[in-house]
């Protein structure tokens, strides 16, 4: 718990492949010379938050993001139709759609030996404890395992063991972790929220198992948003309609969405944080 008159926290939501929006936003916020006492992230927001907490340098982060964009050239929002018998066998044989290494080689290389204690800004990462059915906040020790746990989308990536417990994506219980920042003592919160217009992401009801999984996740996000108390934070919504949560091919465009949105609301942000 931070004890201070004014505690400024930056909160980053989940959003899958659309997390490049957070980096674009940070590029603009960095130019505003704002000071942060705390940074909180979940899912892809945890990875971006960790990168910024460690480096406080968005140019370095941009190079890594573009490297991931070149490495992971896939779009599982539009999967090819899989024969029902094969889909049934696969989903009953394996824990997840993809092995962790398929997407996270860059993450493991960047954060492999880093710890929470290495960060320049205090960092909180959230993940969902599957067995205890509750949100867990990580704040000390090695970074890589909590980050992988926070990004372990159920059904897409395998769950991650930390100690004696299994964890999955923190966004399952709190995709915009404002409550976590409040509990840590923050009273001036800027929350970056990746979202899409209702009923547009995912298109018509999908018939494939992958499509149904992704669409169910979108429904969960909309209901969860209604339960999040945004009154105590300045929430910046980034409209990413038309971009898929599992489509890793559009980093430059998503960076620009983040930058343009912050530019439009620059004075509003300054006033809130002052």
Beta strands, then each sheet from edge to edge (+ up, - down):
strand 1: 8-12
strand 2: 38-42
strand 3: 123-129
strand 4: 134-138
strand 5: 160-162
strand 6: 165-169
strand 7: 188-195
strand 8: 233-239
sheet 1: 4+ 3- 2- 1- 7- 8-
sheet 2: 4+ 3- 6+ 5-
end
